[in-house]
Amino acid sequence: MADVAPFPAPDKGSASRAAANTMSAPPDGAAALPRPRDPRLDFYRGIAMFIILCAHIPGNRWTGWIPARFGFSDATEIFVFCSGMASAIAFGGSFARHGWWLGTARVAYRCWQVFWAHIGLFFFLAMSMAALDLYGSFDKSYIGSLNLHRFFSNTTQQIVGIFTLTYVPNYFDILPMYLVVLALMPAVMGLRKAGLWAVAGFSIALWLLANPYILGLGPNGVSLPAEPWSDREWFFNPFGWQLLFFTGFAFMAGWLPKPPVSRTLAVIAAAFLILSMPFGSWKVFSWLNAAAPDLSEAIRPAWTITDEWREKTDFGLLRYMHFLSLAYLAWLVAGENGQNLVARGTSALSRLWGLVIALITKVGQQSLAIFVFSMALARFIGATLDQTDRGILVTAAANLAGFALIIGCAYGAAWFKSQPWRRKR
């Protein structure tokens, strides 16, 4: 993975970073200038990978304590935002150095990889669930647990839908969204030549097409069909979620300036996160209802009023505001250039902190491989938990085993990517 420039925007004084943020070739020798690695992108993306694993283990006790249970946004926002930032590093330089056509070719190659990752994940899990049903003699149908009965009963039609992305089962919806958003990048890079306002206008217009309620045009915007036998749409509408992706992209590319370090902004962000909890979290609302029933009754109508504003499928505005507030605080906590994420000293605690940072960062560096692996792993952990009483200790052991396995996968993926067989002895 390429070295990461400081989040959220490159330093204006660096020639190499400035060159990567333009559509022209960098000056001679710019590519040779060293760029310090910023730990923030990989660290927070790694955290998202651990949360995503927890969230996808069926019946997991630990999902009651993930960010999604305490506000509007969740780990999906972290994944999409950080993917936008990583794409500015991985693809922005290709557009700058080699022009629009080769930059587009690089994006198309990545789309090809994501597409086959999606196809491979689907067929592996479909086969695995079929094997559990065929040989497991379990009380439940694991094919049914992923709602795949129609795929197996009408495979001729659904296999075409899988490859054309007109059949996207709910569990397999993040990668198709990511693929479509990536495919929008050449258009964004082309519009960048016309100016940042053209890019902003394009992204906001697409988001409004998915969220027409902002303009008073009703709840149903532009979306993509998820299955041929119903009107269900993709659970993650790429036309809505691209706004967050390109926000991350714009910060890392230097199109948007980094926000100021401000105590006032920090207080406002924290206040929004805390005060919005009863409106975005049913768990917190139930706590409030038990402690102050009158106040909860006053809040209850807001759930209906704000339904479209906090909707996940089309990436409602309240989710955007909630995530930006959370991201700002996370940025402050990490410190300038991620200095607070770097272990200092030689004490046992410092060495332990350094180890934790290294493991989380490694997972974040291999996000696509880890995502695919964890989505499959989560189903097997769930099937294993089905054979237990799902007690506190058993659940903890299952989650920690899952964490260990995705860490191992991250190091394994990094080893294969390094192509050690090509090194000279």
N, C-alpha and C positions, 0 to 999 in steps of 0.2 A: 504494500500500500504506500502511496506517496506520502511524503512528509506533510504534516498538517500546519498550516499557517495559523497564527493566533486567532481565536474565535472572539468576536464574530467578524472582524474585518482585518485585512492585512494592514501592516504598518505602512503609512504613506511614504516613509523614507526608504523603503527597500526597493531597489530597482528590479530584482527578480520577481517580487510579488506584484509590483505594479504592472510588469509586463504580462503576467499571467492573467491580469484582470482586463486586458484590452484585447481587441480583435486583430491586432497586428502582431508580427513576430517580435520576440524579445530581442533586446540589443545583444550584440556579440558579447559572449562571456557571461551573460546573465544567468544562464542555466547552471553555470559552475558555482555560483555563489551558494554557500550552505544556508539551509533554512532550518531553524530550530524546531524540534518536534513539540507540538502543543498537545498535552495529554487529554485535554477536555473533550474533544470530539469522540475519541475512542472510548474514554472512560464512561461518558454518559450513554453512548450507544451500547456499551457492554452491559450497563445496568438495565437498559431496555430489554436486552436479550434474556437476562435472568427473569425479569418480570413477565415477559411473553411466555417463557416456559411454564412458570407458575400458573398463569392465566389460562393455559390450554390443557392443563391436567384435569380431566373430568372429576368433579366432586372434590376438588382440592380445598382443604381447610384454609390454606394460606392465601387463597384468592380473596378472602375477606379483608385482607390488609394491604392489597396492592393499591397504587394511586387512584385507579378507577373507582374505588369505593369511597373516595373522599373529595371528589370534585368532578368537573365536567370532562377534563382530558385524562388520558391514560398513556400507557407505554407505546401505543400506536403513534401518538403525536411525536414522542421522542424518536422513534424509529424513522418516521417520514422526514422530520426536520433535520435530523442528523444525516439522513441519506441525501438530502438536498445539499447540505454542506460538503459531504464527501464527494458528491458529483461535481461540485464547483472545482474541487482539487483534481479529481480524476479526469474530467472531461473538459473543463474550462481551459486548461493548458493546451489540450489538443486543438481546440478551436483557435486559440491565440497563435500557436506556433505553426499550424499546418493549414489553417483556413477552414471555411464552413463545410466544404464537401468531405474532407478527411475527418473533421470533427464529427460530422453526422455519421460517417462510417463507423467511428469508434462507438458512438451511442447505439447504433444499430447492432453492433457486435454484442454490446452489453444486453440489449433487449433480447437478443437471441439466447444468451446465457440464462437470463431470467425466465424466458419462456420455457426452456427445457428443464430448468429447475422446478418450475410449476408442474409440468407434465410428469416429470419423474416422481415428484412428491405425491401427486395424486395416485398414480398407478401403484407405487410402492405401498401406500396406505390402503388402497382398495384391495390389493392382494393380501395384505397383512390382516385386515379385518375379515376377509373371506376365509383365511386360514384359521383364525381364531374361532369363527363360527363353524367351520368344517371339522376341525380336530379338537376343539377345546371342550365341547360338551358343557358350555356355560349356560346359566339361566337366561342371560340377555343376548340380544343380537348385536354384535359389534358393527355389522353392516348397517343396521338400523340406527346405531348411535351416531353415525355420520350422515344419516339420511341418504344412503346410497342404494336403496332398494330399486329405485327407478333406473339407475345405471345398470344394475345387473339384470333387471327384467326386460330392458329395452336397450341393450348395449349398442346395437347398430346405429340408432339415432343419437344416443348420448355420447358415443365416442367421437362423432363428428363435432358435437357441441363442445366437448372438452378441448379439441384442437383448434376450434374457431373462437373459443372463449364466449360462446353463447350459452354454455352450460357451466356455471361456476358455483359449485356447492359452497355453503356458508363457511366451512372450515378452510377452504382453499381460496380465499378472496383477497388476501393482502398482496401476493405477488402479481396477479393480473392488474391490480390498481397501480402498483409500482411500475409495471411494464408500460402502461399507457402514459403515465406521468413522464417517464424517461423519454418516451417517443415525442413528447411535446418540446423537448429541449432544443432541437434544431430550430424550431419556430421561434423560441425565445431568444436564442443566440442571433438569429437573423434580425429580429426586431430590435435587438440591442444596438445595432448599427444606426437605427433611427432615433435612439435615445431611451433613457430609462423610463420616461413616461409611457412610451409605447409598450415596453415590457410590463409595466404596472397595469396599464389599461387592459392588455390582453389577459393577464392572470386574473384580475378582478372581474372582467367581463365573463370569463369562463366560470368563475365561482358564482357569480350572480345567475348564470344560466342554470346552475345546479341548486341555487337557493333563491328562487324568485320571491319568496315571502318578504325579503328585505325591501323590495319595490312594491309590495302590496299586490303581487300577481298570483297569490295562491301558493300552496305547499309543494306542488308537484313540478319539479324542474327537469332538466335534461339528465338522463341517466342511461345506463346500459342494461339490457335484459340478462337475467341470471339463469333462466331456465325456460324452455319452449312451452311448457304446459301451464304456466301461470304468469302473472304480471309482476313477479318478484324481480327486483333490480339487484345489481351488484351491491353487496353490503357496504363496500367502500367505493363510493363514487369518485373516480379519478378527476372529474371536472371540479369537484369541490376540494379534494385533498391536495390538488396541485398548488393551491395557494400557500399552504404550509411548506411544501417541498421547495418552492421557488423563493419563499422567504428565507429559509436556511441557505439556499444557493446564493441569494443576493447578499446576505451578510458575509459569507465566506469569500465571495468574489470581490467584495469591496464596493458593491453597488449601493449598499446601505451602510451608513456609518455606525460604528459601535455605539451603544447607548452610553450616556454618562454614568459614572459611579456617583450615585446620589442617594443619600439617606431618605430623602422625601419620596423618591421613586420606589425605594425598597419598602417603605412603610405602606405606600399605596398598593403595591403588588401584593404584599403580605395580607393587607386588609381585604383585598378583593378575594384572595384565595380562601381566607378564613370565613368571611361573611357570606360567600357564595356556597359554602359547603351544604347547608340545608336545602339549597335549590338544585344542587347537582348531584347529591349523594343521598340515596334512600336510607343508607345506614345511619348517616348523621341526622337525617330528618326523623328517623324512628327514635334516636336518642333524645332529640329535642322534644318529640311528642311525649316521651315518658317524663321528661323533666319539666316541660312547660307546655301543657296541652293547648292553652289559649293561643300562645304564640305560634305553635305549629299549625293550628287551624287557620290563622291569619295568613300563613305562608302557603298553605296547600293549594289555593287557586293559582299561584304562580307556576306550579308545575305544568298546568294545562296551557297557560298563557305563553310560557317559554319553551314549549315542546319543540317547535321547529328551530329555535335559536340554540338549543343544546343537542340537536340530533347528530348522531355519530355518522350515519351513512353519507350525508352530504356535507359533513364538516361544518356544523352550525357556528355562528359567530361567537357564541359564548365559549365554545371549546377553544377557538382561536385566541380569545382574550385570556382565558384561563391558562393556556399553555404558555403564551408569551410572558405572563406574569411569573409563572413557575420557572421558565427558562432564564428570565432576568435574575431571579434570586439564585438560581444554580450557578449562573455566570459570576455573580458576586462572591458566592461561597468558594468557588474554585480559585479566585484571585487572579491577578494579572498574569497572563500567559500560562494559567494553570499552576501557579507556583504552590498553591495549597494542596495540590495533588501529588506533590513530589516529597518523598520521604527524606527527612533530614536527621542527622545524628546516627549514632551507632547503638542506641539502646535496643533492648528486645522489642519494645513497643514500636519503635521506629522501623525496625526490620520487618515486623509483622505488617505494619501499615504499607510498607513498600511492596511486600508480597501480595497483599490484597489488591493494591493498585495495579500491579503487574498482571495478575490473573484477570481482573475485570477488563483491563485495557486490551489484553490479548483476545478476549472474546469479542470486544468491540471491533477489533481490526479484521475479524473474519465473519462479518455480520451475515452475509448471504448464506455461507455454509452453515453457520450456527443456526440461523433461522430455519432452514430446511430440516436440519438434523433435529432441532428441538420440537418442531411441529410433529415429526414422526415419533420422537422419544416420548412426548407427552401422552400419546395414546397408549403406548406400552406401559408407562408408569400408571396410567389410569386403570388399565386392565389388571395390573398387578395389585393395585389397591382394592380392586373389586373382590379380591380373594381374601381380604383382611377385614378387620372391624373398623378400619380408617381411624384408629385412635390417634392421639396427639403425637406420641413418639413414633408410631409407624409412618404417619404423614410427614413428620419432620425428616425421618430417615429417607423416605422416598424423594422428597424435594432436594435434600442435600446430595443424594446419589445422582439426581438429575443435574445438579450444578457441577458436580465433579465430572460427569460425562461430557457436558458441553465445554468445559474447560479443556478436557482431553481432546475433544474434537477440534477446538481452536488451535491447539498446539500441533495437532496432526495436520490440519489444513495448511498451517503456516510452513510446516516442514515440507509438505508436497509442493507448495508454491515456490519454495526456495530451490527446487530441483537439485538436490544434493548430488545426484548421479552425474551432473554436468560439471561439477567442480574438479579442478585439476589437483591431483595429489601432490 
